[in-house]
Amino acid sequence: MTQPKTINLTPSWEALLPSMLAIVTDGDSHEARDFARSELRRMATLADAWVQHCKTATPKTYDNEETTQ
């Protein structure tokens, strides 16, 4: 029996941003605007955590290896 094919349709944050900003500024309900704001805040927190991770990550060091060509 063959496995069903799975297609990942997860949108990127870059693709969602225009819609999220439109909801924040022109959303029909207070609930929708609050949700969009909280998602943008969550993404900002995750982006800051990633930047901090990149700053503190130890770069890989290599011994002086002879390379042959």
Distance bins in CASP14 RR format, pairs under 12 A and 6 or more apart:
PFRMAT RR
TARGET T0000
AUTHOR 0000-0000-0000
RMODE 2
METHOD distances of the structure
MODEL  1
9 15 0 0 0 0 0 1 0 0 0 0 0
10 16 0 0 0 0 0 1 0 0 0 0 0
11 17 0 0 0 0 1 0 0 0 0 0 0
11 18 0 0 0 0 0 1 0 0 0 0 0
11 19 0 0 0 0 1 0 0 0 0 0 0
11 20 0 0 0 0 0 1 0 0 0 0 0
12 18 0 0 0 0 0 1 0 0 0 0 0
12 19 0 0 0 0 0 1 0 0 0 0 0
12 20 0 0 0 0 0 1 0 0 0 0 0
12 43 0 0 0 0 0 1 0 0 0 0 0
13 19 0 0 0 0 0 1 0 0 0 0 0
13 20 0 0 0 0 1 0 0 0 0 0 0
13 21 0 0 0 0 0 1 0 0 0 0 0
13 39 0 0 0 0 1 0 0 0 0 0 0
13 40 0 0 0 0 1 0 0 0 0 0 0
13 42 0 0 0 0 0 1 0 0 0 0 0
13 43 1 0 1 0 0 0 0 0 0 0 0
13 44 0 0 0 0 0 1 0 0 0 0 0
13 46 0 0 0 0 1 0 0 0 0 0 0
13 47 0 0 0 0 1 0 0 0 0 0 0
13 50 0 0 0 0 0 1 0 0 0 0 0
14 20 0 0 0 0 0 1 0 0 0 0 0
14 21 0 0 0 0 0 1 0 0 0 0 0
14 43 0 0 0 0 0 1 0 0 0 0 0
14 47 0 0 0 0 0 1 0 0 0 0 0
16 22 0 0 0 0 0 1 0 0 0 0 0
16 23 0 0 0 0 1 0 0 0 0 0 0
16 24 0 0 0 0 0 1 0 0 0 0 0
16 36 0 0 0 0 1 0 0 0 0 0 0
16 39 0 0 0 0 1 0 0 0 0 0 0
16 40 0 0 0 0 1 0 0 0 0 0 0
16 43 0 0 0 0 1 0 0 0 0 0 0
17 23 0 0 0 0 0 1 0 0 0 0 0
17 24 0 0 0 0 0 1 0 0 0 0 0
17 36 0 0 0 0 0 1 0 0 0 0 0
17 39 0 0 0 0 0 1 0 0 0 0 0
17 40 0 0 0 0 1 0 0 0 0 0 0
17 43 0 0 0 0 1 0 0 0 0 0 0
17 44 0 0 0 0 0 1 0 0 0 0 0
18 24 0 0 0 0 0 1 0 0 0 0 0
18 25 0 0 0 0 0 1 0 0 0 0 0
18 26 0 0 0 0 0 1 0 0 0 0 0
18 36 0 0 0 0 0 1 0 0 0 0 0
19 25 0 0 0 0 0 1 0 0 0 0 0
19 26 0 0 0 0 0 1 0 0 0 0 0
19 27 0 0 0 0 0 1 0 0 0 0 0
19 32 0 0 0 0 0 1 0 0 0 0 0
19 35 0 0 0 0 0 1 0 0 0 0 0
19 36 0 0 0 0 1 0 0 0 0 0 0
19 39 0 0 0 0 0 1 0 0 0 0 0
19 40 0 0 0 0 0 1 0 0 0 0 0
20 26 0 0 0 0 0 1 0 0 0 0 0
20 27 0 0 0 0 0 1 0 0 0 0 0
20 32 0 0 0 0 0 1 0 0 0 0 0
20 33 0 0 0 0 0 1 0 0 0 0 0
20 35 0 0 0 0 1 0 0 0 0 0 0
20 36 1 0 1 0 0 0 0 0 0 0 0
20 37 0 0 0 0 1 0 0 0 0 0 0
20 38 0 0 0 0 0 1 0 0 0 0 0
20 39 1 0 0 1 0 0 0 0 0 0 0
20 40 1 0 1 0 0 0 0 0 0 0 0
20 41 0 0 0 0 0 1 0 0 0 0 0
20 42 0 0 0 0 0 1 0 0 0 0 0
20 43 0 0 0 0 1 0 0 0 0 0 0
20 44 0 0 0 0 0 1 0 0 0 0 0
21 27 0 0 0 0 0 1 0 0 0 0 0
21 33 0 0 0 0 0 1 0 0 0 0 0
21 36 1 0 0 1 0 0 0 0 0 0 0
21 37 0 0 0 0 0 1 0 0 0 0 0
21 39 0 0 0 0 0 1 0 0 0 0 0
21 40 0 0 0 0 1 0 0 0 0 0 0
21 43 0 0 0 0 0 1 0 0 0 0 0
22 28 0 0 0 0 0 1 0 0 0 0 0
22 32 0 0 0 0 0 1 0 0 0 0 0
22 33 0 0 0 0 0 1 0 0 0 0 0
22 36 0 0 0 0 1 0 0 0 0 0 0
22 40 0 0 0 0 0 1 0 0 0 0 0
23 29 0 0 0 0 1 0 0 0 0 0 0
23 30 0 0 0 0 0 1 0 0 0 0 0
23 31 0 0 0 0 0 1 0 0 0 0 0
23 32 1 0 1 0 0 0 0 0 0 0 0
23 33 1 0 0 1 0 0 0 0 0 0 0
23 34 0 0 0 0 1 0 0 0 0 0 0
23 35 1 0 0 1 0 0 0 0 0 0 0
23 36 1 1 0 0 0 0 0 0 0 0 0
23 37 0 0 0 0 1 0 0 0 0 0 0
23 38 0 0 0 0 0 1 0 0 0 0 0
23 39 0 0 0 0 1 0 0 0 0 0 0
23 40 0 0 0 0 1 0 0 0 0 0 0
24 30 0 0 0 0 0 1 0 0 0 0 0
24 32 0 0 0 0 1 0 0 0 0 0 0
24 33 1 0 1 0 0 0 0 0 0 0 0
24 34 0 0 0 0 1 0 0 0 0 0 0
24 35 0 0 0 0 1 0 0 0 0 0 0
24 36 1 0 1 0 0 0 0 0 0 0 0
24 37 1 0 1 0 0 0 0 0 0 0 0
24 38 0 0 0 0 0 1 0 0 0 0 0
24 39 0 0 0 0 1 0 0 0 0 0 0
24 40 1 0 0 1 0 0 0 0 0 0 0
24 41 0 0 0 0 0 1 0 0 0 0 0
25 32 0 0 0 0 0 1 0 0 0 0 0
25 33 0 0 0 0 1 0 0 0 0 0 0
25 36 0 0 0 0 1 0 0 0 0 0 0
25 37 0 0 0 0 0 1 0 0 0 0 0
25 40 0 0 0 0 0 1 0 0 0 0 0
26 32 0 0 0 0 1 0 0 0 0 0 0
26 33 0 0 0 0 1 0 0 0 0 0 0
26 36 0 0 0 0 0 1 0 0 0 0 0
27 33 1 0 1 0 0 0 0 0 0 0 0
27 34 0 0 0 0 0 1 0 0 0 0 0
27 35 0 0 0 0 1 0 0 0 0 0 0
27 36 1 0 0 1 0 0 0 0 0 0 0
27 37 0 0 0 0 0 1 0 0 0 0 0
28 35 0 0 0 0 0 1 0 0 0 0 0
28 36 0 0 0 0 0 1 0 0 0 0 0
29 35 0 0 0 0 1 0 0 0 0 0 0
29 36 0 0 0 0 0 1 0 0 0 0 0
30 36 0 0 0 0 0 1 0 0 0 0 0
30 37 0 0 0 0 0 1 0 0 0 0 0
31 37 0 0 0 0 0 1 0 0 0 0 0
31 38 0 0 0 0 0 1 0 0 0 0 0
32 38 0 0 0 0 0 1 0 0 0 0 0
32 39 0 0 0 0 0 1 0 0 0 0 0
33 39 0 0 0 0 0 1 0 0 0 0 0
33 40 0 0 0 0 0 1 0 0 0 0 0
34 40 0 0 0 0 0 1 0 0 0 0 0
34 41 0 0 0 0 0 1 0 0 0 0 0
35 41 0 0 0 0 0 1 0 0 0 0 0
35 42 0 0 0 0 0 1 0 0 0 0 0
36 42 0 0 0 0 0 1 0 0 0 0 0
36 43 0 0 0 0 0 1 0 0 0 0 0
37 43 0 0 0 0 0 1 0 0 0 0 0
37 44 0 0 0 0 0 1 0 0 0 0 0
38 44 0 0 0 0 0 1 0 0 0 0 0
38 45 0 0 0 0 0 1 0 0 0 0 0
39 45 0 0 0 0 0 1 0 0 0 0 0
39 46 0 0 0 0 0 1 0 0 0 0 0
40 46 0 0 0 0 0 1 0 0 0 0 0
40 47 0 0 0 0 0 1 0 0 0 0 0
41 47 0 0 0 0 0 1 0 0 0 0 0
41 48 0 0 0 0 0 1 0 0 0 0 0
42 48 0 0 0 0 0 1 0 0 0 0 0
42 49 0 0 0 0 0 1 0 0 0 0 0
43 49 0 0 0 0 0 1 0 0 0 0 0
43 50 0 0 0 0 0 1 0 0 0 0 0
44 50 0 0 0 0 0 1 0 0 0 0 0
44 51 0 0 0 0 0 1 0 0 0 0 0
45 51 0 0 0 0 0 1 0 0 0 0 0
45 52 0 0 0 0 0 1 0 0 0 0 0
46 52 0 0 0 0 0 1 0 0 0 0 0
46 53 0 0 0 0 0 1 0 0 0 0 0
47 53 0 0 0 0 0 1 0 0 0 0 0
47 54 0 0 0 0 0 1 0 0 0 0 0
48 54 0 0 0 0 0 1 0 0 0 0 0
48 55 0 0 0 0 0 1 0 0 0 0 0
49 55 0 0 0 0 0 1 0 0 0 0 0
49 56 0 0 0 0 0 1 0 0 0 0 0
50 56 0 0 0 0 0 1 0 0 0 0 0
50 57 0 0 0 0 0 1 0 0 0 0 0
51 57 0 0 0 0 0 1 0 0 0 0 0
END
